[in-house]
Amino acid sequence: MATPQLLEDLYTRKVTFSDSELLRDREFAERVVRTLLQAVQIHRRDGDPAIGREPIGTGSSFEGVKVKPELEFDFMVPIQTNVQQIVFCDTDPHVPSRFGIVKIGSQAPVQLQFNTKFCTDGRGYGFLLSADKIRKWFQSLSDQALPALEKSFPGYTFRFQQHDPARNLLVTKNKKELNIDIVPAIEYEKAFLVAKQCSSEINLPNEATWRLSLSTSERDFFEKMKRVLPCNSCHLKCLQILKYLRENDDQLRPSSHFTHGLRSYYLKTALFHLVMESPPKAWAAGCLEQRLREMIKYLIDRLGEGNIPHIFLGNQRHLVNPQWRLGVPVKFFHHTKANLLKGVKPDTMKQARLRLIEIKDNLDEILRQHLK
């Protein structure tokens, strides 16, 4: 069987959800989260940050690139408080790349109580909003709201677990399980700061750092590709197949560094870079094999260099060509260039690269093994 047919068979049999199945589960997850956010309002105290009632869906389930079998849905929950200023690395070198700090304005006479409950001393920056305290506060409110979910959805069981930075809600009925990740976030123009703190050693309290998320712009990137690329283009199928190979490579190679060492986000970033660099016709339906091999080669080359550039942060090509800017604040293109592989161990990159070379050189056989 030729490679294009193997790819089609794998995609149809193993990779993709039916549109109706995924839509049904996604709409159910949205109803669950809206019910939760309605319930937490009751337990929120005066002076606490305001919690939005409309969640923001992000990630592969909302980008059209979900891969079987896991049913996972990611949501950000906007929170609002008296923010004085949000500072990033473009104006303060002490703030780590891909993170921000949130200065809190005066809220007298309840300022002291708010600072104690939600802030940390910023060592010369004044009081900074604590990602750790906000996360734990939202976790507590969610726990108190759990009975409201059980009442609103009889027959389902609900259980929370922490999955940093998100609060992970496990929903079960008739042995079918949905995973819903819910993370508090602060909006900044068309970007968000989510309550995940930097783990590196820095000159700031780690709990005062909030991870920068451009997930809504990434979702918009997929929408833009629909309009720019040819009808029935292969870009989604290409990414989904590569995600499937990554997520299941440990079935063929239990110690696979491709599965355990590389994040799915790297694959999406590879797609974004290649789409920006290629003419639209390169992604026509009949080009699936070529583009898949190109994505694998991109990752092999980048792992060899130890650098996968962020699609937006520090990417000044957006200043020259605004086609893919997607409303991202221009200041982020002036940031320090963000390397997604920073912090990944050299041996992990080496072993993942060698495995990708093996997959590229033996693609047909790898596909046949997954189809058994």
C-alpha positions as CSV (number, residue, x, y, z in Angstrom):
1,M,0.0,0.0,0.0
2,A,1.4,3.4,-1.0
3,T,2.2,6.0,1.6
4,P,-0.7,8.4,0.8
5,Q,-3.2,5.5,1.3
6,L,-1.5,4.5,4.5
7,L,-1.9,8.1,5.8
8,E,-5.5,8.2,4.8
9,D,-6.3,4.9,6.5
10,L,-4.5,5.9,9.7
11,Y,-6.3,9.3,9.7
12,T,-9.8,7.7,9.2
13,R,-9.4,4.7,11.5
14,K,-7.2,6.0,14.3
15,V,-6.9,9.7,14.4
16,T,-9.9,11.8,13.9
17,F,-13.2,12.2,15.7
18,S,-16.5,12.6,13.8
19,D,-17.6,16.2,13.7
20,S,-20.9,15.4,15.4
21,E,-19.2,13.5,18.2
22,L,-16.7,16.1,19.1
23,L,-19.2,19.0,18.8
24,R,-21.7,17.2,21.1
25,D,-19.0,16.6,23.8
26,R,-17.6,20.1,23.4
27,E,-21.0,21.7,23.9
28,F,-21.6,19.6,26.9
29,A,-18.3,20.6,28.4
30,E,-19.2,24.3,27.8
31,R,-22.5,23.8,29.6
32,V,-20.7,22.2,32.6
33,V,-18.2,25.0,32.9
34,R,-20.9,27.7,32.6
35,T,-22.8,26.0,35.4
36,L,-19.7,25.9,37.5
37,L,-19.0,29.6,37.0
38,Q,-22.6,30.4,37.9
39,A,-22.2,28.4,41.1
40,V,-18.9,29.9,42.2
41,Q,-20.4,33.4,42.2
42,I,-22.4,32.4,45.3
43,H,-19.2,31.6,47.2
44,R,-17.2,34.6,46.1
45,R,-16.8,37.2,48.8
46,D,-17.0,41.0,48.5
47,G,-13.6,42.4,47.6
48,D,-12.6,39.2,45.8
49,P,-11.6,39.4,42.1
50,A,-14.7,39.3,39.8
51,I,-15.1,36.0,37.9
52,G,-16.4,35.9,34.4
53,R,-19.4,33.8,33.6
54,E,-18.4,33.0,30.0
55,P,-15.4,30.6,29.6
56,I,-13.0,30.9,26.7
57,G,-12.4,27.7,24.9
58,T,-8.8,27.1,23.8
59,G,-6.6,24.3,22.5
60,S,-7.0,21.5,20.0
61,S,-10.7,20.8,20.7
62,F,-11.5,24.4,19.6
63,E,-8.9,24.5,16.8
64,G,-10.1,21.4,14.9
65,V,-7.1,19.3,15.5
66,K,-8.2,17.0,18.3
67,V,-6.8,13.4,18.1
68,K,-8.4,10.2,19.4
69,P,-9.0,8.8,22.0
70,E,-8.8,11.4,24.8
71,L,-11.7,13.8,25.3
72,E,-10.1,16.9,26.8
73,F,-11.4,20.4,26.7
74,D,-9.5,23.5,27.8
75,F,-11.0,26.7,29.1
76,M,-9.7,30.0,30.5
77,V,-11.9,31.9,33.0
78,P,-11.3,35.6,32.9
79,I,-11.0,37.3,36.3
80,Q,-10.9,41.0,36.9
81,T,-9.4,43.1,39.8
82,N,-7.9,46.5,40.3
83,V,-4.9,46.1,38.0
84,Q,-2.5,49.1,38.0
85,Q,0.0,47.8,35.4
86,I,1.1,44.6,33.7
87,V,4.9,44.4,33.1
88,F,6.7,42.2,30.5
89,C,10.3,41.6,29.6
90,D,10.3,44.3,26.9
91,T,10.3,47.0,29.6
92,D,11.9,45.1,32.5
93,P,14.6,42.5,32.1
94,H,13.9,41.0,35.5
95,V,10.6,39.6,34.1
96,P,11.2,36.2,32.5
97,S,10.3,35.8,28.8
98,R,6.8,34.4,28.2
99,F,5.7,35.7,31.6
100,G,4.3,38.9,33.1
101,I,3.8,40.5,36.5
102,V,0.6,42.2,37.6
103,K,0.9,45.3,39.8
104,I,-2.2,46.0,41.9
105,G,-3.7,49.5,42.3
106,S,-5.0,51.0,45.5
107,Q,-8.3,49.7,46.9
108,A,-8.4,51.4,50.2
109,P,-9.9,50.8,52.8
110,V,-9.8,47.0,52.0
111,Q,-6.4,47.1,50.4
112,L,-4.5,45.4,53.3
113,Q,-7.0,42.5,53.4
114,F,-6.8,42.1,49.6
115,N,-3.0,42.2,49.6
116,T,-2.8,39.6,52.3
117,K,-5.2,37.2,50.5
118,F,-4.2,37.6,46.9
119,C,-0.8,39.4,46.6
120,T,2.9,38.9,47.4
121,D,5.5,41.5,48.2
122,G,7.3,42.3,45.0
123,R,10.6,43.3,46.5
124,G,10.6,46.9,45.3
125,Y,7.7,46.5,42.8
126,G,5.0,47.0,45.5
127,F,2.3,44.4,45.8
128,L,2.0,42.0,42.9
129,L,-0.9,39.7,42.3
130,S,0.1,36.1,43.2
131,A,-0.7,33.4,40.6
132,D,-0.4,30.8,43.3
133,K,-2.9,32.5,45.6
134,I,-5.4,33.1,42.8
135,R,-5.1,29.5,41.7
136,K,-5.7,28.2,45.2
137,W,-8.6,30.6,45.7
138,F,-10.3,29.5,42.5
139,Q,-9.7,25.9,43.5
140,S,-11.4,26.4,46.8
141,L,-14.5,28.1,45.1
142,S,-14.7,25.3,42.6
143,D,-14.7,22.7,45.3
144,Q,-17.6,24.5,47.0
145,A,-19.5,24.6,43.8
146,L,-19.2,20.9,43.1
147,P,-22.7,20.0,44.5
148,A,-24.3,22.4,42.1
149,L,-22.8,20.4,39.2
150,E,-24.1,17.1,40.6
151,K,-27.5,18.6,41.0
152,S,-27.6,20.1,37.5
153,F,-26.3,17.0,35.7
154,P,-27.9,13.9,37.4
155,G,-26.3,10.6,36.5
156,Y,-22.9,12.2,36.0
157,T,-20.0,12.1,38.6
158,F,-17.7,15.0,39.0
159,R,-14.2,15.0,40.6
160,F,-11.6,17.7,40.7
161,Q,-7.8,17.2,40.6
162,Q,-5.0,19.8,40.2
163,H,-3.3,19.8,36.8
164,D,-1.1,22.9,37.0
165,P,-2.0,25.6,36.1
166,A,-5.5,24.3,35.5
167,R,-8.1,22.9,37.7
168,N,-8.9,19.6,36.1
169,L,-12.5,18.4,36.2
170,L,-13.1,14.7,35.5
171,V,-16.7,14.0,34.3
172,T,-17.8,10.4,34.1
173,K,-21.0,8.7,33.0
174,N,-21.4,5.1,31.8
175,K,-17.6,4.6,31.9
176,K,-17.1,7.5,29.5
177,E,-14.8,10.1,30.8
178,L,-14.3,13.8,29.9
179,N,-11.4,15.9,31.1
180,I,-12.1,19.6,31.4
181,D,-9.2,21.9,32.3
182,I,-10.2,25.3,33.8
183,V,-7.6,28.0,34.5
184,P,-8.1,31.5,35.8
185,A,-6.7,34.2,33.5
186,I,-6.3,38.0,33.3
187,E,-6.9,39.6,30.0
188,Y,-4.3,41.9,28.4
189,E,-5.5,43.4,25.1
190,K,-5.8,40.2,22.9
191,A,-3.6,38.1,25.2
192,F,-4.1,36.5,28.6
193,L,-2.0,35.9,31.6
194,V,-2.8,32.5,33.2
195,A,-2.1,31.5,36.7
196,K,1.0,29.4,36.2
197,Q,4.1,30.7,37.7
198,C,7.7,30.6,36.4
199,S,9.7,27.7,37.9
200,S,13.1,29.0,37.0
201,E,15.3,30.9,39.4
202,I,14.6,34.6,38.9
203,N,15.0,38.0,40.7
204,L,11.3,38.1,41.5
205,P,9.0,36.0,43.7
206,N,8.1,33.1,41.5
207,E,4.5,33.2,42.6
208,A,4.2,36.8,41.2
209,T,4.8,35.6,37.6
210,W,2.0,34.8,35.3
211,R,2.5,32.8,32.1
212,L,1.6,34.7,28.9
213,S,-1.0,32.9,26.7
214,L,-1.7,33.8,23.1
215,S,-4.0,30.8,22.7
216,T,-6.9,32.8,21.3
217,S,-4.6,34.2,18.6
218,E,-3.4,30.7,17.9
219,R,-7.1,29.7,17.5
220,D,-7.5,32.6,15.2
221,F,-4.5,31.3,13.2
222,F,-6.4,28.2,12.4
223,E,-9.4,30.2,11.3
224,K,-7.2,32.3,9.1
225,M,-5.6,29.2,7.5
226,K,-9.1,28.1,6.4
227,R,-9.5,31.3,4.4
228,V,-5.9,31.5,3.0
229,L,-5.2,27.9,2.1
230,P,-6.9,25.9,-0.7
231,C,-10.2,24.2,-0.2
232,N,-9.7,20.8,1.5
233,S,-6.1,21.7,2.3
234,C,-4.1,19.1,4.2
235,H,-2.8,21.3,7.0
236,L,-5.2,20.0,9.8
237,K,-4.8,16.4,8.7
238,C,-1.0,16.8,8.7
239,L,-0.9,18.1,12.2
240,Q,-3.3,15.6,13.5
241,I,-1.4,12.6,12.1
242,L,1.9,13.9,13.5
243,K,0.2,14.4,16.9
244,Y,-1.1,10.9,16.8
245,L,2.4,9.5,15.9
246,R,3.8,11.5,18.9
247,E,1.1,10.5,21.4
248,N,1.3,6.8,20.4
249,D,5.0,6.3,19.7
250,D,5.6,4.8,23.1
251,Q,3.4,1.9,22.0
252,L,6.2,1.1,19.5
253,R,9.1,2.4,21.6
254,P,8.2,2.4,25.3
255,S,11.0,4.8,26.2
256,S,10.2,7.1,23.3
257,H,11.6,10.7,23.8
258,F,9.3,11.8,21.0
259,T,6.3,10.9,23.2
260,H,7.7,11.8,26.6
261,G,10.2,14.5,25.8
262,L,8.4,16.8,23.2
263,R,5.2,18.7,23.8
264,S,2.4,18.7,21.3
265,Y,2.7,22.5,21.2
266,Y,6.0,22.1,19.4
267,L,4.2,20.3,16.5
268,K,1.6,23.1,16.2
269,T,4.4,25.7,16.2
270,A,6.1,23.8,13.4
271,L,2.9,23.9,11.4
272,F,2.5,27.7,11.9
273,H,6.1,28.4,10.8
274,L,5.8,26.3,7.7
275,V,2.5,27.7,6.7
276,M,3.9,31.2,6.9
277,E,6.9,30.2,4.9
278,S,5.1,28.3,2.1
279,P,2.9,29.3,-0.8
280,P,-0.8,28.3,-0.1
281,K,-0.8,25.8,-3.0
282,A,1.8,23.7,-1.1
283,W,-0.9,22.7,1.3
284,A,-3.3,21.3,-1.3
285,A,-5.1,18.0,-0.5
286,G,-2.7,15.9,-2.5
287,C,0.4,17.2,-0.7
288,L,-0.2,15.5,2.6
289,E,2.9,13.2,2.5
290,Q,5.2,16.0,1.4
291,R,4.0,18.3,4.1
292,L,4.2,15.7,6.8
293,R,7.7,14.8,5.9
294,E,8.5,18.5,5.9
295,M,7.1,19.0,9.4
296,I,9.2,16.1,10.6
297,K,12.3,17.5,9.0
298,Y,11.6,20.9,10.5
299,L,11.5,19.3,14.0
300,I,14.7,17.3,13.3
301,D,16.5,20.5,12.3
302,R,15.3,22.5,15.2
303,L,16.1,19.9,17.7
304,G,19.6,19.8,16.2
305,E,19.9,23.5,16.8
306,G,18.2,23.4,20.2
307,N,15.8,26.1,19.3
308,I,12.1,26.2,18.3
309,P,11.1,29.9,18.0
310,H,7.8,31.0,19.4
311,I,5.4,31.8,16.6
312,F,4.7,35.4,18.0
313,L,7.0,36.3,20.9
314,G,10.1,38.0,19.5
315,N,9.1,37.1,15.9
316,Q,9.8,40.4,14.1
317,R,8.7,39.0,10.7
318,H,5.2,40.0,11.8
319,L,6.3,43.6,11.8
320,V,7.2,43.3,8.1
321,N,4.4,41.1,7.0
322,P,1.2,41.7,9.0
323,Q,-0.8,38.9,7.3
324,W,-0.5,36.5,10.3
325,R,-0.4,39.2,13.0
326,L,-4.0,38.4,14.1
327,G,-4.4,41.3,16.4
328,V,-1.5,40.2,18.7
329,P,-0.1,43.4,20.5
330,V,2.8,44.7,18.5
331,K,4.9,44.9,21.6
332,F,5.1,41.2,21.8
333,F,7.0,41.1,18.5
334,H,9.7,43.2,20.1
335,H,10.1,40.8,23.1
336,T,13.2,38.8,23.6
337,K,13.0,35.9,21.1
338,A,11.4,33.0,23.0
339,N,12.9,29.5,22.5
340,L,10.4,26.8,23.3
341,L,13.2,24.3,23.9
342,K,14.8,26.3,26.6
343,G,14.9,24.1,29.6
344,V,14.7,20.8,27.7
345,K,17.6,18.5,28.5
346,P,20.1,18.1,25.7
347,D,19.9,14.3,25.8
348,T,16.1,14.5,25.5
349,M,16.5,16.6,22.4
350,K,19.1,14.3,21.0
351,Q,17.1,11.1,21.6
352,A,13.8,12.7,20.2
353,R,15.7,13.9,17.1
354,L,17.1,10.4,16.5
355,R,13.7,8.9,16.8
356,L,12.2,11.4,14.4
357,I,14.9,10.6,11.9
358,E,14.0,6.9,12.3
359,I,10.3,7.7,11.7
360,K,11.1,9.8,8.7
361,D,13.3,7.1,7.1
362,N,10.8,4.3,7.9
363,L,7.5,6.1,7.6
364,D,5.6,3.4,5.8
365,E,6.6,0.7,8.2
366,I,5.7,3.0,11.2
367,L,2.3,3.7,9.7
368,R,1.7,-0.1,9.1
369,Q,2.6,-0.9,12.8
370,H,0.0,1.7,14.0
371,L,-2.6,0.2,11.7
372,K,-2.3,-3.3,13.0
